Amino acid sequence: MKAIIFSSAAVTDYSYLEEHDFGESLVICADGGYKHARHLGIVPDIFLGDNDSFAAEIPDGVERVIYPPEKDKTDTNIAVDYAIGRGADEIVLIGGIGGRIDQEFTHFCLMEYALKRGVRLKMIDDINEIWMESEPFTLKKSDCRKKYVSFFAYGGSVENFSVKGLKYEAEGMSLDPGLVQASSNEFAEAETAEIGFDSGTVLVMLCDDR
């Protein structure tokens, strides 16, 4: 099951969301993220919040979990826990990029947090798609709607890293989290790209120019 979480960072262009089927997903609003669901005319399955700023606007019948502002986990962390608890094996985070940089970085931490629980959490906005992988994987050109494909080591080295099927190929690399070694690649003629590695966590970024 796919879960979609709305977080509270600003979204200026909603058109990129037209391809997502909200009706077939578990839709969760993490507090201020409700403004995005409201803009899109989407009624969430649950609202998780630590204040009453949207209390009067939440439609009847929507489950609400209200908690104190002083807590150990962020709103989005609570939403991720809820999604995983409901059986989600894929999470898309909207409104997770472009706000306060400290909050944005917590979402990178949550990507690893979810991955360790067997769930891929992908952050998206109009020019970026970002997620993590802990095992070799395949990218399809038809699924990559952004120009650039970049890879980074997250939380430690990635050993025996290889790329086949992109414009710039590599084999037997050791990706270091302190170095930029595999960024701004692109698809060329191949329709698929094979990304291999023996150990570590790979941060994947598909990006367009602004």
Summary of the structure (lengths in Angstrom):
residues: 210
radius of gyration: 17.9
end to end distance: 31.8
largest distance: 56.7
contacts: 651
relative contact order: 0.15
helix: 22%
strand: 36%
